[in-house]
């Protein structure tokens, strides 16, 4: 399970998100930053659950997809509020896009069983 590329990419994403959100201004640190990290961890949690519980994998993968979608929306808001630079937003968008491709492939294969 942990050898799947999606786990490494989500780990990379979390490693990027945590220091980035720590730099948010104080007024956003306990609201927006907390939501961003919460959805990042929810994504990881749902993926781990899907890897461990194969029978319920489609439901867990749907939860992961929802967490990823919410994370993307929050990151766009961070960019619009100028909490992330254009370069940071481009980088994290590429990271979430790669996770999304991997997740889509897993969802497709889990649904075919």
C-alpha positions in Angstrom: 0.0 0.0 0.0 2.6 2.6 1.0 4.6 1.8 -2.1 1.9 3.3 -4.3 3.0 6.6 -5.8 -0.1 8.4 -4.6 1.1 8.0 -1.0 4.4 9.6 -1.8 2.8 12.4 -3.7 0.4 13.2 -0.8 3.3 13.1 1.6 5.1 15.6 -0.6 2.0 17.7 -0.7 1.6 17.7 3.1 5.3 18.5 3.5 4.8 21.5 1.3 1.5 22.7 2.8 2.5 22.7 6.5 5.4 25.2 6.2 3.5 27.3 3.6 0.4 27.7 5.8 2.6 28.4 8.9 3.7 31.6 7.1 0.1 32.9 6.7 -0.7 36.1 8.6 -2.0 35.5 12.1 -5.6 36.4 11.2 -5.7 33.5 8.7 -3.6 31.0 10.6 -6.4 29.6 12.8 -9.0 29.7 10.1 -7.9 29.2 6.5 -4.5 27.7 7.3 -6.2 25.2 9.6 -8.8 24.2 7.0 -6.1 23.7 4.3 -4.1 21.4 6.5 -7.3 19.6 7.8 -8.3 18.8 4.2 -4.8 17.7 3.4 -4.8 15.3 6.3 -8.3 14.1 5.4 -7.1 13.2 2.0 -4.2 11.2 3.4 -6.5 9.5 5.9 -9.1 8.5 3.3 -6.3 7.0 1.0 -4.9 5.0 3.9 -8.4 3.7 4.7 -8.9 2.7 1.0 -5.6 0.9 1.0 -6.5 -1.0 4.2 -10.2 -1.7 3.6 -10.4 -3.0 0.0 -14.1 -3.8 0.2 -14.9 -0.2 1.1 -12.2 1.3 -1.1 -14.7 3.1 -3.5 -16.3 4.9 -0.6 -13.0 5.9 0.9 -11.7 7.0 -2.5 -14.8 9.2 -2.9 -14.0 10.8 0.5 -10.4 11.4 -0.7 -11.7 13.0 -3.9 -13.9 15.3 -1.9 -11.1 16.3 0.4 -8.8 17.0 -2.7 -11.5 19.1 -4.3 -12.1 21.1 -1.2 -8.3 21.5 -0.8 -8.0 22.8 -4.3 -10.8 25.4 -3.6 -9.2 26.5 -0.4 -5.8 26.9 -2.2 -7.5 29.0 -4.8 -8.9 31.2 -2.1 -5.5 31.5 -0.5 -4.1 32.7 -3.8 -6.9 35.2 -4.3 -6.3 36.6 -0.8 -2.6 36.8 -1.8 -1.5 34.4 0.9 0.2 32.3 -1.8 2.3 33.9 -4.6 1.6 33.0 -8.2 4.6 30.7 -8.2 3.5 28.9 -5.0 0.0 28.5 -6.4 1.3 27.1 -9.7 3.5 24.7 -7.8 0.8 23.4 -5.4 -1.7 23.2 -8.3 0.7 20.9 -10.2 1.1 18.8 -7.0 -2.7 18.5 -6.5 -3.2 17.8 -10.3 -0.8 14.9 -10.0 -2.5 13.5 -6.9 -5.8 13.9 -8.8 -4.6 11.9 -11.8 -3.4 9.1 -9.5 -6.6 9.2 -7.5 -8.7 9.0 -10.6 -6.8 6.0 -11.8 -7.3 4.3 -8.5 -11.0 5.1 -8.4 -11.4 3.7 -11.9 -9.6 0.4 -11.0 -11.5 0.1 -7.7 -14.9 0.6 -9.4 -14.1 -2.1 -12.0 -13.9 -4.8 -9.3 
